[in-house]
């Protein structure tokens, strides 16, 4: 009986031991488990037993790496949270994503970096690190190499910049994604967004793309008027912190974050202006009547290049002194030309003659002779009855071409009786001028040509009339020349580029060179180069210092003409003077990078420009499809066709790059780069096939066929995972006769 009881006790103990062993080995059914990593994703080392450094576990898409040295891994997948975004997290995220298919050394190096930067028990990791580095002396250099590589490629920021191309109606934005050092990086997905009255060329307010080592450019166009915010969002790598028996990290995917933004103003439509000056102050009976009509553009608006606008004029005669004394009648803000004419008709004013003309740019003046019928050719003659006469001019929306209608919002109409010879409604001046040369060297003689319109034709002759209360004309206007720059360092001249409409106060960086007087009349004035001033004295202006020289025309005004001044920051009115001469004709040196690639690999072209580049110039890049060495280049299709890259006309030396391209076929890819002026003239180029402008594209080598080997039975080693390995060994022993049972569980720690 006693023996039976002992046997029963031993059986119960054995059953308990087996149950405990199964509980140790088993995982709860409710907890997700991670498979062990693939062979070739870790390196073994000895630390109280066989351990591994590298991937500790895996799932369908990611590998897991240890960040808790000295703790046993149990492969249970706990809660996951995002690691705080910083440069370390971005680098590690990029490495875990980029080296999914890496070697055992790659994964080991990533594991070392995870421990180095995120380990929860740095002291425990330090002990193991020393052992690992002793076992694998090259691993430290590998880790440093990967960390530096991640710093180059992990995105840390994105910028968006805008430029205007046609006034504030159209332009471009450029997008760049950068690393922590501010260097542009390629391959990062982004989305550029326009908030406001503008769209991209696709008609949408946003566009997506992938970054390159050069900025990516998108065209935009205004859809209305107002402020626009251009912003960019880009993909940034993340890291997940996974709780487990041993805490782990894994690649946390990508999330879009905001880069920089830029605000700018757009305007789809533009508002031209019209001003008129009667050709004669007094018109005798029977003489023809003509008018000088000048087109302009409202402040802050831009006349599209070459856009033709048709102007219509109506001449009113037989006006008496009371009409003149009553003053001008102006169109209302929302009144069309025909509505304004109808209002004048109801007030008793009907046109007696007509005129038409066209303009293609602001500042243009047209002499128009009145005719008796709209569109006719019979000259109108001043009536025998006499009286006063005046013109009304308009840009009518309905009278424009289909193209012009896209740019105008409503009619532009001049006033009735705006300019007369009997009151002081002063005329407005239009001043257009440009320096003879925009660049020069110390010692150069500089000059300016100024065109003035808007003065009464007899300006300077009228000595005043006390009875009418009109003072005498001011006889002269002045032209001042200002210098701006750093007298000691030409390299600093750029920071003193003229800014603002008003000339600055004189100081060591701003100096008034001189002031000369000229007749205050309409016409073209030559200032400098020996041309005489109002007193007949020749004027010579010599640039004695490097820097900026600015011409400012000024008229202080009188009773018949309003004051007017050309702005100090007018780009057409300044000359850039250099200490030494620069080449007059720019040179273009090109070089492909790289010159040998495999099919499908990226390459691009660069152009180095040396010399004076005219404003508005740009470089075009063309890459032809690959051909054989005996084929004639340039007669086949293209990979890139005249892709335009803007250049900076203020730089003496600069290098620009084409976008990247790839060839799907082997052969020779010929490049051609050209420097082109804003008017489309080719300034510099080269022939196809010149040295440095051909890329050789080769087929990739055929992969070697691996030898087939007899499959071996895989062993199931009990390997510890992740920076520290875990093995569990169990031994069961049963004794007889009151001996009991013995459970031996050996648990390795890392």
C-alpha positions as CSV (number, residue, x, y, z in Angstrom):
1,X,0.0,0.0,0.0
2,X,2.8,2.4,0.9
3,X,4.6,1.6,-2.3
4,X,1.4,2.4,-4.3
5,X,1.0,5.7,-2.6
6,X,4.7,6.6,-3.4
7,X,4.2,5.6,-7.0
8,X,1.1,7.8,-7.2
9,X,2.9,10.8,-5.7
10,X,5.8,10.4,-8.1
11,X,3.3,10.3,-11.1
12,X,1.6,13.4,-9.9
13,X,5.0,15.2,-9.6
14,X,6.0,14.1,-13.0
15,X,2.7,15.4,-14.5
16,X,3.2,18.8,-12.7
17,X,6.8,19.0,-14.0
18,X,5.6,18.4,-17.6
19,X,2.8,21.0,-17.2
20,X,5.3,23.6,-15.9
21,X,7.6,22.9,-18.7
22,X,4.8,23.4,-21.2
23,X,3.8,26.6,-19.5
24,X,7.4,28.0,-19.8
25,X,7.7,27.0,-23.5
26,X,4.2,28.1,-24.5
27,X,3.0,31.7,-25.2
28,X,-0.5,32.9,-24.3
29,X,-2.9,32.4,-27.1
30,X,-4.1,36.1,-26.8
31,X,-0.6,37.6,-27.4
32,X,0.8,38.1,-30.9
33,X,4.1,36.4,-31.5
34,X,7.0,37.3,-33.7
35,X,8.9,34.7,-35.8
36,X,12.6,34.5,-35.4
37,X,14.7,36.3,-38.0
38,X,16.0,34.8,-41.2
39,X,19.5,33.3,-41.3
40,X,22.0,35.8,-42.7
41,X,20.4,38.7,-40.7
42,X,22.6,38.5,-37.6
43,X,26.1,37.6,-36.4
44,X,26.8,35.2,-33.4
45,X,29.1,36.0,-30.5
46,X,29.8,34.6,-27.1
47,X,28.7,36.3,-23.9
48,X,27.8,33.7,-21.2
49,X,26.7,31.5,-24.1
50,X,26.0,32.0,-27.8
51,X,24.3,35.4,-28.4
52,X,23.5,37.2,-31.6
53,X,23.8,40.8,-32.8
54,X,21.5,41.9,-35.6
55,X,17.8,41.3,-36.4
56,X,16.1,39.8,-33.3
57,X,12.7,39.0,-34.9
58,X,10.6,39.7,-38.0
59,X,7.1,40.1,-39.2
60,X,5.7,40.3,-42.8
61,X,7.5,43.5,-43.6
62,X,10.0,44.5,-40.9
63,X,12.9,43.3,-38.9
64,X,13.0,44.0,-35.1
65,X,16.2,45.2,-33.3
66,X,16.9,45.0,-29.5
67,X,17.2,48.2,-27.4
68,X,17.2,46.6,-24.0
69,X,20.5,44.9,-23.3
70,X,20.6,42.2,-20.7
71,X,16.9,41.3,-20.9
72,X,15.5,38.1,-22.3
73,X,13.4,38.2,-25.5
74,X,10.2,36.3,-25.4
75,X,8.9,37.1,-28.9
76,X,5.6,38.5,-27.6
77,X,4.5,41.6,-29.5
78,X,3.3,44.3,-27.1
79,X,2.2,47.9,-27.6
80,X,4.0,50.0,-30.2
81,X,4.6,53.8,-30.0
82,X,6.3,56.2,-32.3
83,X,9.8,57.3,-31.2
84,X,10.1,61.1,-30.9
85,X,11.1,62.6,-34.2
86,X,14.7,63.7,-34.3
87,X,17.8,63.2,-36.4
88,X,18.7,59.9,-34.8
89,X,15.2,58.5,-35.3
90,X,15.1,59.6,-39.0
91,X,18.5,58.0,-39.6
92,X,17.7,54.7,-37.9
93,X,14.3,54.6,-39.7
94,X,16.0,55.2,-43.0
95,X,18.5,52.4,-42.4
96,X,15.9,49.9,-41.3
97,X,13.8,50.7,-44.4
98,X,16.7,50.9,-46.9
99,X,18.6,47.7,-45.7
100,X,15.7,45.3,-45.4
101,X,17.6,43.0,-47.8
102,X,21.0,43.7,-46.4
103,X,23.7,41.3,-45.3
104,X,24.3,40.0,-41.9
105,X,26.9,42.6,-41.3
106,X,24.4,45.4,-42.4
107,X,21.8,44.1,-39.9
108,X,24.5,43.7,-37.2
109,X,25.6,47.3,-37.8
110,X,22.0,48.6,-37.6
111,X,21.6,46.6,-34.3
112,X,24.7,48.3,-32.9
113,X,23.4,51.7,-33.9
114,X,20.0,50.9,-32.3
115,X,21.8,50.0,-29.0
116,X,24.2,53.0,-29.2
117,X,21.4,55.6,-29.6
118,X,18.3,54.1,-28.0
119,X,19.3,51.3,-25.6
120,X,17.3,51.5,-22.3
121,X,20.2,50.0,-20.3
122,X,23.4,51.6,-21.7
123,X,25.7,50.1,-19.0
124,X,24.6,46.5,-19.9
125,X,25.0,47.3,-23.6
126,X,28.5,48.7,-23.0
127,X,29.7,45.3,-21.7
128,X,28.3,43.4,-24.7
129,X,29.5,46.0,-27.2
130,X,33.1,45.6,-26.1
131,X,32.8,41.8,-26.6
132,X,31.1,42.2,-30.0
133,X,33.7,44.6,-31.3
134,X,36.5,42.3,-30.2
135,X,34.8,39.5,-32.1
136,X,34.1,41.6,-35.2
137,X,36.7,44.3,-35.5
138,X,35.3,45.8,-38.8
139,X,31.8,46.2,-37.4
140,X,32.4,49.6,-35.7
141,X,33.6,51.0,-39.1
142,X,30.5,49.5,-40.7
143,X,28.2,51.1,-38.2
144,X,29.9,54.5,-38.6
145,X,29.6,54.2,-42.4
146,X,25.9,53.4,-42.3
147,X,25.2,56.2,-39.8
148,X,26.9,58.7,-42.1
149,X,25.0,57.3,-45.1
150,X,21.8,57.7,-43.3
151,X,22.7,61.3,-42.5
152,X,23.1,62.0,-46.2
153,X,19.8,60.4,-47.2
154,X,17.3,60.7,-44.3
155,X,15.0,63.6,-45.0
156,X,14.9,66.4,-42.4
157,X,13.2,69.3,-44.2
158,X,11.7,70.6,-47.4
159,X,11.6,74.0,-49.0
160,X,9.5,75.7,-51.6
161,X,10.4,78.9,-53.4
162,X,8.5,80.9,-56.0
163,X,9.4,83.1,-58.9
164,X,7.3,85.4,-61.1
165,X,7.5,84.7,-64.9
166,X,4.9,87.1,-66.3
167,X,4.3,89.9,-63.9
168,X,2.4,88.5,-60.9
169,X,0.1,86.5,-63.2
170,X,2.3,83.4,-63.8
171,X,5.4,81.9,-62.4
172,X,7.1,78.9,-61.0
173,X,7.7,77.2,-57.7
174,X,10.7,75.0,-57.0
175,X,10.6,72.1,-54.4
176,X,13.6,70.6,-52.6
177,X,13.9,68.0,-49.9
178,X,17.0,68.3,-47.7
179,X,18.8,66.2,-45.1
180,X,19.8,67.5,-41.6
181,X,22.8,69.3,-43.2
182,X,20.6,71.2,-45.6
183,X,21.8,69.2,-48.6
184,X,19.2,68.3,-51.3
185,X,18.4,64.6,-51.4
186,X,16.6,62.5,-54.0
187,X,13.9,59.9,-53.9
188,X,11.6,61.5,-51.2
189,X,7.9,61.7,-52.0
190,X,6.3,65.1,-51.5
191,X,3.2,67.2,-52.2
192,X,3.3,70.9,-53.2
193,X,0.1,72.8,-52.3
194,X,-1.1,76.3,-53.4
195,X,-3.6,77.9,-51.0
196,X,-5.2,80.9,-52.7
197,X,-6.2,82.1,-56.2
198,X,-3.7,80.1,-58.2
199,X,-3.3,76.6,-59.6
200,X,-0.5,74.5,-61.0
201,X,-0.4,73.9,-64.8
202,X,-2.5,70.8,-64.3
203,X,-5.3,73.0,-63.1
204,X,-5.1,71.7,-59.6
205,X,-4.1,73.3,-56.3
206,X,-1.6,70.6,-55.5
207,X,0.9,68.3,-57.3
208,X,2.9,65.4,-56.0
209,X,6.4,64.2,-57.0
210,X,9.7,62.7,-55.9
211,X,12.6,64.9,-54.9
212,X,15.9,65.1,-56.8
213,X,19.3,66.4,-56.1
214,X,18.2,69.6,-58.0
215,X,15.1,71.5,-57.2
216,X,11.9,70.3,-59.0
217,X,10.1,73.1,-60.8
218,X,6.3,73.5,-61.3
219,X,4.6,76.3,-63.2
220,X,1.7,78.2,-61.6
221,X,-0.9,80.6,-62.9
222,X,-3.2,83.0,-61.1
223,X,-6.9,82.3,-61.2
224,X,-7.8,85.6,-59.5
225,X,-6.2,88.3,-57.3
226,X,-5.0,88.0,-53.8
227,X,-2.5,86.3,-51.6
228,X,-1.2,82.7,-52.2
229,X,0.6,80.5,-49.8
230,X,2.8,77.8,-51.4
231,X,3.6,75.0,-49.0
232,X,5.1,71.5,-49.2
233,X,4.6,68.3,-47.3
234,X,7.1,65.4,-47.6
235,X,7.6,61.8,-46.3
236,X,9.7,61.5,-43.2
237,X,10.9,58.1,-41.9
238,X,9.8,56.9,-38.4
239,X,10.8,54.4,-35.8
240,X,8.4,52.3,-33.6
241,X,9.3,51.4,-30.1
242,X,7.8,48.0,-29.4
243,X,7.2,46.8,-25.9
244,X,8.1,43.1,-25.2
245,X,9.9,41.1,-22.7
246,X,12.9,42.7,-24.3
247,X,12.0,46.1,-25.8
248,X,12.6,46.4,-29.6
249,X,12.5,48.9,-32.4
250,X,11.3,48.5,-36.0
251,X,10.7,50.7,-39.0
252,X,7.7,52.8,-38.3
253,X,6.7,53.7,-41.9
254,X,6.6,57.2,-43.4
255,X,4.4,60.2,-42.5
256,X,3.9,63.4,-44.4
257,X,5.1,66.5,-42.5
258,X,5.2,70.2,-43.3
259,X,8.2,71.8,-44.8
260,X,8.6,75.6,-45.3
261,X,6.0,77.8,-46.9
262,X,6.2,81.0,-48.9
263,X,3.5,83.7,-49.3
264,X,3.2,85.8,-52.5
265,X,0.6,88.0,-54.3
266,X,-1.0,87.1,-57.6
267,X,-3.2,88.8,-60.0
268,X,-4.7,87.2,-63.1
269,X,-5.9,90.4,-64.7
270,X,-4.1,93.7,-65.3
271,X,-5.2,97.2,-65.6
272,X,-3.8,99.4,-68.4
273,X,-4.0,103.1,-68.2
274,X,-4.5,105.8,-70.9
275,X,-3.3,109.4,-70.9
276,X,-3.7,112.0,-73.6
277,X,-2.0,115.3,-74.5
278,X,-3.6,117.5,-77.2
279,X,-1.1,118.0,-80.0
280,X,-1.9,121.7,-80.2
281,X,-3.0,124.2,-77.5
282,X,-4.9,126.3,-80.0
283,X,-6.6,124.8,-83.1
284,X,-7.6,127.2,-85.9
285,X,-10.9,126.8,-87.7
286,X,-10.6,124.2,-90.5
287,X,-7.4,122.6,-89.1
288,X,-7.3,118.9,-88.4
289,X,-7.4,117.8,-84.7
290,X,-5.0,115.2,-83.4
291,X,-4.2,113.7,-80.0
292,X,-1.1,112.0,-78.6
293,X,-2.3,108.9,-76.7
294,X,0.0,107.2,-74.3
295,X,-0.6,103.7,-72.8
296,X,0.5,102.8,-69.3
297,X,-0.1,100.3,-66.6
298,X,-1.4,100.7,-63.1
299,X,1.0,100.5,-60.2
300,X,1.6,96.9,-59.3
301,X,0.3,95.5,-62.6
302,X,2.1,94.0,-65.5
303,X,1.4,94.3,-69.2
304,X,1.9,90.8,-70.8
305,X,4.8,90.9,-73.3
306,X,3.6,91.7,-76.8
307,X,-0.1,91.7,-75.9
308,X,-2.0,94.0,-78.3
309,X,-4.8,96.2,-77.0
310,X,-7.1,98.3,-79.2
311,X,-8.0,101.8,-78.0
312,X,-11.0,103.8,-79.1
313,X,-11.2,107.6,-78.9
314,X,-14.1,110.1,-79.0
315,X,-13.6,113.8,-79.7
316,X,-16.1,116.3,-78.3
317,X,-16.2,119.9,-79.7
318,X,-18.1,123.1,-79.3
319,X,-17.6,123.2,-75.5
320,X,-17.9,126.6,-73.8
321,X,-16.1,128.2,-70.9
322,X,-18.8,127.1,-68.5
323,X,-18.2,123.5,-69.4
324,X,-14.5,123.9,-68.8
325,X,-15.0,125.7,-65.5
326,X,-17.3,123.0,-64.3
327,X,-14.3,120.7,-64.3
328,X,-13.8,117.1,-65.5
329,X,-16.4,114.4,-65.5
330,X,-14.9,111.1,-64.5
331,X,-16.2,107.6,-65.2
332,X,-17.5,105.7,-62.2
333,X,-15.6,102.7,-61.0
334,X,-18.0,100.1,-62.5
335,X,-19.0,102.1,-65.5
336,X,-18.2,100.8,-69.0
337,X,-17.1,103.0,-71.9
338,X,-20.6,102.9,-73.5
339,X,-22.3,103.6,-70.2
340,X,-20.0,106.6,-69.6
341,X,-20.7,107.9,-73.2
342,X,-24.5,107.5,-72.6
343,X,-24.2,109.5,-69.4
344,X,-22.3,112.3,-71.2
345,X,-25.0,112.2,-74.0
346,X,-27.7,112.7,-71.4
347,X,-25.7,115.6,-70.1
348,X,-25.7,117.2,-73.6
349,X,-22.3,116.0,-74.8
350,X,-22.1,114.1,-78.1
351,X,-18.8,113.0,-79.9
352,X,-18.0,114.9,-83.1
353,X,-15.0,112.8,-84.2
354,X,-13.3,109.5,-83.6
355,X,-9.9,107.8,-83.4
356,X,-8.5,104.4,-83.1
357,X,-5.0,103.0,-82.4
358,X,-3.3,100.0,-80.8
359,X,-0.6,99.4,-78.2
360,X,1.6,96.4,-77.4
361,X,3.4,97.7,-74.3
362,X,3.2,100.4,-71.7
363,X,4.9,103.7,-72.5
364,X,4.1,103.6,-76.1
365,X,2.7,106.9,-77.6
366,X,0.5,107.2,-80.7
367,X,-0.4,110.3,-82.6
368,X,-4.0,109.9,-83.7
369,X,-5.8,112.2,-86.1
370,X,-9.5,112.6,-85.6
371,X,-11.8,111.3,-88.4
372,X,-15.5,112.0,-89.0
373,X,-16.8,108.4,-88.7
374,X,-15.8,105.4,-86.5
375,X,-13.2,103.5,-88.5
376,X,-13.3,106.0,-91.4
377,X,-10.5,107.9,-93.1
378,X,-11.9,111.4,-93.7
379,X,-10.1,113.9,-91.5
380,X,-12.1,115.9,-89.1
381,X,-11.7,119.7,-89.3
382,X,-12.1,122.1,-86.4
383,X,-15.5,123.8,-86.6
384,X,-15.8,127.5,-87.7
385,X,-17.9,128.2,-84.6
386,X,-14.9,127.4,-82.4
387,X,-15.1,126.3,-78.8
388,X,-13.2,124.0,-76.6
389,X,-12.6,120.4,-77.4
390,X,-11.6,117.3,-75.5
391,X,-11.0,113.5,-75.9
392,X,-12.3,110.5,-74.1
393,X,-10.2,107.3,-74.7
394,X,-11.0,103.8,-73.6
395,X,-9.8,100.2,-73.7
396,X,-13.1,98.5,-74.2
397,X,-13.3,94.8,-73.2
398,X,-15.7,93.9,-76.0
399,X,-13.4,95.4,-78.6
400,X,-10.4,93.3,-77.7
401,X,-9.2,90.1,-79.2
402,X,-10.0,86.8,-77.5
403,X,-6.5,86.6,-76.1
404,X,-6.6,90.1,-74.7
405,X,-10.0,89.5,-73.1
406,X,-8.3,86.9,-70.9
407,X,-6.2,89.6,-69.3
408,X,-8.7,92.4,-68.8
409,X,-11.4,92.5,-66.2
410,X,-13.4,95.5,-67.4
411,X,-13.2,98.7,-69.5
412,X,-10.6,101.3,-68.9
413,X,-11.9,104.8,-69.6
414,X,-10.3,108.2,-69.4
415,X,-12.1,111.2,-68.1
416,X,-14.0,113.9,-69.9
417,X,-12.3,117.4,-69.9
418,X,-9.3,115.9,-67.9
419,X,-6.8,118.2,-69.6
420,X,-7.5,121.8,-70.6
421,X,-5.6,125.0,-71.3
422,X,-7.6,127.0,-68.8
423,X,-7.4,125.3,-65.5
424,X,-4.8,123.8,-63.4
425,X,-5.8,120.2,-63.7
426,X,-2.2,119.3,-64.2
427,X,-1.0,116.7,-66.6
428,X,0.6,113.5,-65.4
429,X,4.1,112.7,-66.7
430,X,5.3,109.4,-68.1
431,X,9.0,108.9,-67.8
432,X,10.7,105.9,-69.5
433,X,14.4,105.6,-69.6
434,X,17.3,103.2,-69.8
435,X,21.0,103.4,-69.3
436,X,23.1,102.9,-72.4
437,X,25.1,100.0,-70.9
438,X,24.0,98.0,-67.8
439,X,27.5,96.9,-66.9
440,X,31.0,98.4,-67.2
441,X,34.3,98.7,-65.5
442,X,36.0,101.4,-63.5
443,X,36.9,104.2,-65.8
444,X,33.9,103.7,-68.1
445,X,31.8,106.6,-69.3
446,X,28.2,106.0,-68.5
447,X,25.1,107.6,-70.0
448,X,21.3,107.5,-70.0
449,X,18.5,108.0,-72.5
450,X,15.3,109.4,-70.9
451,X,12.0,109.6,-72.7
452,X,9.5,112.0,-71.2
453,X,5.8,112.4,-72.1
454,X,2.9,114.3,-70.6
455,X,4.2,117.8,-70.6
456,X,2.0,120.3,-72.4
457,X,3.4,120.9,-75.9
458,X,4.2,124.5,-75.0
459,X,5.7,123.7,-71.6
460,X,8.4,126.2,-70.8
461,X,6.9,128.9,-72.9
462,X,3.9,129.8,-70.7
463,X,4.9,132.7,-68.4
464,X,1.8,132.5,-66.3
465,X,-1.6,134.3,-66.2
466,X,-2.6,136.1,-63.0
467,X,-6.2,136.5,-64.1
468,X,-6.6,132.7,-64.5
469,X,-4.4,132.1,-61.4
470,X,-2.0,129.8,-63.2
471,X,1.7,130.3,-62.5
472,X,4.6,130.1,-64.9
473,X,6.0,126.9,-66.1
474,X,9.1,125.5,-64.4
475,X,11.7,125.4,-67.2
476,X,13.9,122.6,-66.1
477,X,14.0,119.1,-64.7
478,X,17.1,117.6,-63.1
479,X,19.0,114.3,-63.6
480,X,21.0,113.1,-60.6
481,X,23.5,110.3,-60.6
482,X,24.0,108.3,-57.4
483,X,26.7,105.8,-56.5
484,X,26.2,102.8,-54.1
485,X,28.6,100.1,-53.0
486,X,31.4,99.1,-50.7
487,X,34.5,101.2,-51.7
488,X,36.8,98.7,-50.0
489,X,35.4,95.4,-51.2
490,X,33.8,94.7,-54.6
491,X,32.4,91.5,-53.2
492,X,30.2,93.4,-50.9
493,X,28.7,95.7,-53.6
494,X,25.7,93.4,-54.0
495,X,24.3,94.2,-50.6
496,X,24.0,97.9,-51.6
497,X,21.9,97.1,-54.7
498,X,19.5,100.1,-55.0
499,X,16.4,99.6,-53.0
500,X,13.3,101.8,-52.6
501,X,11.9,104.5,-54.8
502,X,13.7,107.4,-52.9
503,X,17.5,108.0,-53.1
504,X,19.2,107.2,-49.7
505,X,21.0,109.6,-47.4
506,X,24.6,110.1,-48.3
507,X,27.1,108.0,-46.3
508,X,30.2,106.0,-47.0
509,X,28.2,103.5,-49.2
510,X,26.0,106.1,-50.9
511,X,27.1,109.2,-52.7
512,X,25.6,111.8,-55.0
513,X,27.9,112.0,-58.0
514,X,26.3,115.0,-59.6
515,X,23.1,116.8,-60.7
516,X,22.5,118.4,-64.1
517,X,19.6,120.4,-65.5
518,X,17.6,119.7,-68.7
519,X,14.6,121.3,-70.4
520,X,11.3,120.2,-68.8
521,X,9.8,119.1,-72.1
522,X,8.6,116.0,-73.7
523,X,11.0,113.9,-75.8
524,X,14.2,112.0,-75.5
525,X,17.1,113.3,-73.4
526,X,20.6,112.0,-73.6
527,X,22.5,112.4,-70.3
528,X,26.2,112.0,-70.4
529,X,28.6,110.8,-73.2
530,X,29.2,114.5,-74.1
531,X,25.5,115.4,-74.8
532,X,24.7,119.0,-73.6
533,X,22.6,120.0,-70.7
534,X,20.1,122.8,-70.7
535,X,22.9,125.4,-70.7
536,X,24.6,123.7,-73.7
537,X,27.5,122.4,-71.7
538,X,28.7,118.9,-72.5
539,X,28.2,116.3,-69.7
540,X,30.6,113.5,-69.1
541,X,30.0,111.0,-66.3
542,X,32.9,108.6,-65.5
543,X,32.5,105.7,-63.2
544,X,35.4,106.1,-60.7
545,X,34.5,103.2,-58.3
546,X,33.1,99.7,-58.6
547,X,29.5,99.4,-57.5
548,X,26.2,100.7,-58.7
549,X,25.5,104.0,-60.6
550,X,21.8,105.1,-60.7
551,X,20.2,107.8,-62.8
552,X,17.3,109.7,-61.2
553,X,15.2,112.1,-63.3
554,X,13.1,114.6,-61.3
555,X,10.6,117.3,-62.1
556,X,9.4,119.3,-59.1
557,X,6.1,120.2,-60.8
558,X,4.3,123.5,-61.6
559,X,0.8,124.7,-62.1
560,X,0.2,122.7,-65.3
561,X,2.3,119.5,-64.7
562,X,2.4,117.2,-61.6
563,X,5.7,116.4,-59.9
564,X,7.4,113.2,-61.1
565,X,10.5,111.3,-60.3
566,X,12.0,108.1,-61.7
567,X,12.4,105.6,-58.9
568,X,15.9,105.0,-57.4
569,X,15.4,101.2,-57.6
570,X,14.5,101.2,-61.3
571,X,16.5,98.3,-62.8
572,X,16.6,100.1,-66.2
573,X,18.3,103.1,-64.6
574,X,21.3,101.6,-63.1
575,X,24.8,100.5,-64.2
576,X,26.9,97.8,-62.5
577,X,30.6,98.8,-62.5
578,X,33.3,96.2,-61.9
579,X,36.9,96.6,-60.8
580,X,38.1,94.5,-63.7
581,X,36.6,93.7,-67.1
582,X,34.7,90.5,-67.6
583,X,34.5,88.6,-70.9
584,X,31.9,90.3,-73.0
585,X,30.8,87.0,-74.7
586,X,29.8,84.2,-72.2
587,X,31.5,80.8,-72.6
588,X,29.8,77.5,-72.0
589,X,31.6,74.4,-70.7
590,X,29.6,71.2,-70.3
591,X,30.2,67.9,-68.6
592,X,27.9,64.9,-68.2
593,X,27.8,63.1,-64.9
594,X,28.6,60.2,-64.9
595,X,29.9,59.4,-68.4
596,X,29.4,55.6,-68.0
597,X,26.2,54.0,-66.7
598,X,24.2,50.8,-67.0
599,X,20.8,50.6,-68.6
600,X,18.2,52.3,-66.3
601,X,20.8,54.1,-64.2
602,X,20.4,57.9,-63.8
603,X,22.7,60.5,-65.3
604,X,22.6,64.3,-66.1
605,X,24.4,67.1,-67.7
606,X,26.0,70.3,-66.2
607,X,26.9,73.6,-67.8
608,X,29.5,76.0,-66.5
609,X,28.9,79.6,-67.7
610,X,31.7,82.2,-67.5
611,X,31.1,85.7,-68.6
612,X,28.4,88.4,-68.8
613,X,25.0,86.8,-69.0
614,X,22.1,89.0,-70.2
615,X,19.1,89.3,-68.0
616,X,16.5,86.6,-68.7
617,X,18.9,84.2,-70.2
618,X,18.6,80.4,-69.6
619,X,20.2,77.1,-70.5
620,X,18.4,74.4,-72.5
621,X,19.4,70.7,-72.2
622,X,18.6,68.0,-74.7
623,X,19.6,64.4,-74.4
624,X,19.1,62.2,-77.4
625,X,18.1,58.5,-77.3
626,X,21.0,56.1,-77.2
627,X,22.4,55.1,-80.7
628,X,25.3,53.0,-81.9
629,X,28.8,54.3,-82.3
630,X,28.4,54.4,-86.1
631,X,25.0,56.1,-86.1
632,X,24.6,59.8,-86.9
633,X,23.7,61.7,-83.7
634,X,20.9,64.2,-83.3
635,X,18.4,62.7,-85.8
636,X,16.6,60.4,-83.5
637,X,14.2,60.9,-80.6
638,X,15.1,62.5,-77.3
639,X,15.1,61.5,-73.6
640,X,15.0,65.2,-72.6
641,X,14.0,67.9,-75.1
642,X,15.2,71.5,-74.6
643,X,14.6,71.4,-70.9
644,X,14.9,75.0,-69.6
645,X,17.0,75.9,-66.6
646,X,17.2,79.6,-65.6
647,X,20.5,81.3,-65.0
648,X,21.4,84.3,-62.8
649,X,22.4,87.2,-64.9
650,X,24.1,88.9,-62.0
651,X,26.8,86.1,-61.6
652,X,30.0,86.1,-63.6
653,X,30.6,82.4,-63.0
654,X,27.9,79.8,-62.4
655,X,27.1,76.1,-63.0
656,X,23.6,74.8,-63.7
657,X,22.4,71.2,-64.0
658,X,19.8,69.4,-66.1
659,X,17.3,67.1,-64.6
660,X,18.3,63.4,-64.4
661,X,17.3,61.0,-67.1
662,X,17.8,57.3,-67.8
663,X,18.2,55.2,-70.9
664,X,16.2,52.0,-71.4
665,X,18.6,50.9,-74.2
666,X,22.4,50.6,-74.4
667,X,24.5,52.8,-76.7
668,X,25.7,56.4,-76.8
669,X,23.5,59.2,-75.4
670,X,24.5,62.5,-76.9
671,X,23.8,65.8,-75.0
672,X,23.5,69.3,-76.2
673,X,23.4,72.4,-74.0
674,X,22.8,75.9,-75.2
675,X,22.8,79.3,-73.5
676,X,19.8,81.3,-74.8
677,X,18.8,84.9,-74.4
678,X,15.4,86.0,-73.2
679,X,14.5,86.8,-76.8
680,X,15.3,83.3,-77.9
681,X,18.8,84.0,-79.4
682,X,21.4,81.3,-78.9
683,X,24.4,82.9,-77.2
684,X,26.6,79.9,-76.8
685,X,26.4,76.2,-77.6
686,X,28.4,73.2,-78.9
687,X,28.3,70.5,-81.5
688,X,27.0,67.0,-80.8
689,X,29.7,64.6,-79.7
690,X,32.1,67.1,-78.1
691,X,34.3,65.8,-75.3
692,X,32.4,65.4,-72.1
693,X,28.9,65.5,-73.6
694,X,28.4,61.8,-74.4
695,X,27.2,59.1,-71.9
696,X,28.0,55.4,-72.6
697,X,25.1,53.2,-71.6
698,X,25.9,49.5,-71.1
699,X,23.9,46.4,-70.5
700,X,24.2,45.1,-66.9
701,X,26.2,41.9,-66.6
702,X,24.4,38.6,-66.7
703,X,24.0,37.1,-63.2
704,X,25.9,33.9,-62.6
705,X,23.9,30.8,-62.2
706,X,24.4,29.3,-58.7
707,X,25.4,25.7,-58.6
708,X,22.7,23.3,-57.4
709,X,23.5,21.6,-54.1
710,X,21.9,18.7,-52.3
711,X,19.5,20.2,-49.7
712,X,20.6,19.5,-46.2
713,X,18.3,18.9,-43.3
714,X,18.0,22.2,-41.5
715,X,19.0,22.2,-37.9
716,X,16.9,23.9,-35.3
717,X,19.5,25.6,-33.1
718,X,18.2,27.2,-30.0
719,X,19.6,30.7,-30.9
720,X,19.1,33.7,-28.7
721,X,17.7,36.8,-30.4
722,X,18.6,40.4,-30.6
723,X,21.7,41.7,-29.0
724,X,21.1,39.0,-26.4
725,X,20.1,35.4,-27.0
726,X,17.8,33.2,-25.0
727,X,17.9,29.5,-24.8
728,X,15.8,27.3,-22.5
729,X,16.9,23.9,-21.6
730,X,14.8,21.6,-19.5
731,X,15.8,18.4,-17.8
732,X,13.3,16.1,-16.1
733,X,14.4,13.4,-13.8
734,X,12.3,11.2,-11.8
735,X,13.4,9.2,-8.8
736,X,11.9,6.1,-7.4
737,X,10.9,5.3,-3.8
738,X,10.3,8.8,-2.2
739,X,12.9,10.3,-4.5
740,X,10.5,12.9,-6.1
741,X,11.1,14.7,-9.3
742,X,13.7,17.2,-10.4
743,X,13.1,20.0,-12.9
744,X,16.1,21.7,-14.2
745,X,15.6,24.9,-16.1
746,X,18.6,26.7,-17.4
747,X,17.9,30.2,-18.6
748,X,20.6,32.2,-20.4
749,X,20.7,35.9,-20.0
750,X,22.4,38.4,-22.4
